[in-house]
Amino acid sequence: MEYITLGHMSLLLGISLTVIGFWGILTQKNIIKIILSFTIADAGVNIVIVSLGYVVGKTAPIIDNAVVQEAGRNVSASVVDPIPQALVLTSIVIGFGVTALMLAFAMKMFTAKKTLDINQFNELKW
C-alpha cells in the first residue's frame, strides 16, 4: 500500500483550489469576488504545475560539489527539471498584473455605475 506523499497532497490541494476558484468565477455576482476567485484558481494551477514537477529523491537544480559527487559525471540524473519552477514564477508575475488590471477595471466600473453587481452591466450583452 502506497502512502500519501507530499507530491500527492500538493496535487490534491492545487486541484481543489482550481475547482473552488472556477466555481467562484461561475457562481458569484460581485465583481470583486469574481476577481478573488480568479486569483484562487490561478494559485491552484501554479500549485499543480509545481507538484507535477516534483520528483522524489532529486535535489534543486543548483550545480555544486554535492551534486557532482553524488551523480558522478551525469549531473542531470540527480537534479529536478527547473522549467516548471520558472514557468510558475512567470505565471505568478503575470497573474499579479492581470489581477491588478481587473481591480482597476472594477474601480472604473464602480465609478460609472455605483455598484459591483455583474448583472447591472448589460451594455455589451446581446
C-alpha positions, 0 to 999 in steps of 0.5 A: 500500500502506497502512502500519501506523499507530499507530491500527492497532497500538493496535487490534491490541494492545487486541484481543489483550489482550481475547482473552488476558484472556477466555481467562484468565477461561475457562481458569484455576482460581485465583481470583486469576488469574481476577481478573488476567485480568479486569483484562487484558481490561478494559485491552484494551477501554479500549485499543480504545475509545481507538484507535477514537477516534483520528483522524489529523491532529486535535489534543486537544480543548483550545480555544486560539489554535492551534486557532482559527487553524488551523480558522478559525471551525469549531473542531470540524473540527480537534479529536478527539471527547473522549467516548471519552477520558472514557468510558475514564477512567470505565471505568478508575475503575470497573474499579479498584473492581470489581477491588478488590471481587473481591480482597476477595471472594477474601480472604473466600473464602480465609478460609472455605475455605483455598484459591483453587481455583474448583472447591472452591466448589460451594455455589451450583452446581446 
